[in-house]
Each structure stands twice: as structure tokens, then as C-alpha cells.
Amino acid sequence: MAVPYMTIVEKTDKVIHMKRTPPFRSWLVFFALILLGAYAAYESQNLWLGSFYFVCGVALAHVAMDRWEECVLDRHANKVTLFHRSLFEVVFHRPVGQKVVSSLSDITNVRVESETLKYAGTTYTVALVFSSGFSLALTSAGTYGNKSTQEELVKEIKKFLGFKDIETVDVFDKKPSVPHRREADDDDEEEEEEEEMKFFLVSHLKIS
């Protein structure tokens, strides 16, 4: 079963707006860390030490929590804008903590990127590739399991940008190209010329 990655909330000829909220796995880790801190505080015989355990559990849960993330591709403004909000910023309606802005016209490709984590599995993200060679992931964290949702999102973004090639590219699954193909053809031509020269010399000697 494919894990949801990002959802397209708005799509017009000029703008495509995508959002991502923390998945179930992230919420599970969040509440588990808080309960662990609360249990340590309950078992502690010292009030100050118990409070310290609980605060540490809450702090760890906040750090481990995935972010609320958005990506806006604006053709009219020629901008790519990425927003990242933490749980604290969402609950207390704080301004956006992290914001990335780049030029939309510099995008040369959109692809699925994968990262293998030891003992955890492989995560997949969607990344924008710019003319400088820089790759910018739409989200700070990927999703595990099937990458079909990422591939579908890549197709939608490529259609919006007007790219003819709508195939996805996994940077870790690229098939190596055949190097020096032209050099090999040149070598074949040289061998043929050498064979012709040998035949000419042999024929000339026989006639003499």
C-alpha cells in the first residue's frame, strides 16, 4: 500500500500548490515519546527530576515530529516557494519558520530520489533539479514503502512545467550508459582501413 506523500490542493495554468502533513507514523512516535517521558516522571520519586523527564519527553517528541510542508510553483511570479512549519508554529500560529525561494525557470528536471536507511528501509522523495545541478527535495523527509505516489506527483509537476518527458528518474536506479561509444566506432573504422591497406599491399606484391 502506497503511503501518502504530498497532496495537490490547487492546480491552475499558473499555479500548482502542494501540501504535506505529518503521517500516522510520525504521530505514533510523537505520542510514544510523550508517554515515555510521562511514565518516567510518574516512576520518579523526585518532583524536579520527574518534571525534567517529562519535559525531555515532550522536547524529543517535538524534534522527532515531521513538519507541515508546502510547495508552490508559480509561473506568473517565476518562483518556487517551499514552506516548513513545526508543530509549535502550527499550534501557536507563528510565522513560517523556514522558507526557500528559487527561480522556476531554472528547473531542468523533476525526479524521484531514494535514500536507504540502515535497519529502517528505503525512503522516497520528489526533488526538483536545477540548471546548476543542485537538487532540491520538496519535503525534508521521505516516505517508506511504495513510491507510486511520488511518481504520480512527478508526472503532474512535469505536465505543469510543460516537460515532454514525463518518466520518473530514480537517481539510485539509473542504468549506466555505454561510455566511449563514438571512440569504439572510430576504432572499428581504423581496423577496416588497416585491413584494406594490407589487402592492397598483398595484391600489389603478387602482381609484381
HELIX and SHEET records of a PDB file:
HELIX    1   1 PHE A   24  GLU A   43  1                                  20    
HELIX    2   2 LEU A   47  ALA A   64  1                                  18    
HELIX    3   3 LEU A   87  VAL A   91  1                                   5    
HELIX    4   4 LEU A  104  ASP A  106  5                                   3    
HELIX    5   5 SER A  148  LEU A  161  1                                  14    
HELIX    6   6 ARG A  181  ILE A  207  1                                  27    
SHEET    1   A 5 THR A   7  LYS A  11  0                                        
SHEET    2   A 5 VAL A  15  ARG A  20 -1                                        
SHEET    3   A 5 TRP A  68  ASP A  74 -1                                        
SHEET    4   A 5 LYS A  79  ARG A  85 -1                                        
SHEET    5   A 5 GLN A  98  SER A 103 -1                                        
SHEET    1   B 3 ILE A 107  LEU A 117  0                                        
SHEET    2   B 3 GLY A 121  PHE A 130 -1                                        
SHEET    3   B 3 SER A 135  ALA A 137 -1                                        
SHEET    1   C 3 ILE A 107  LEU A 117  0                                        
SHEET    2   C 3 GLY A 121  PHE A 130 -1                                        
SHEET    3   C 3 THR A 143  TYR A 144 -1                                        
END                                                                             
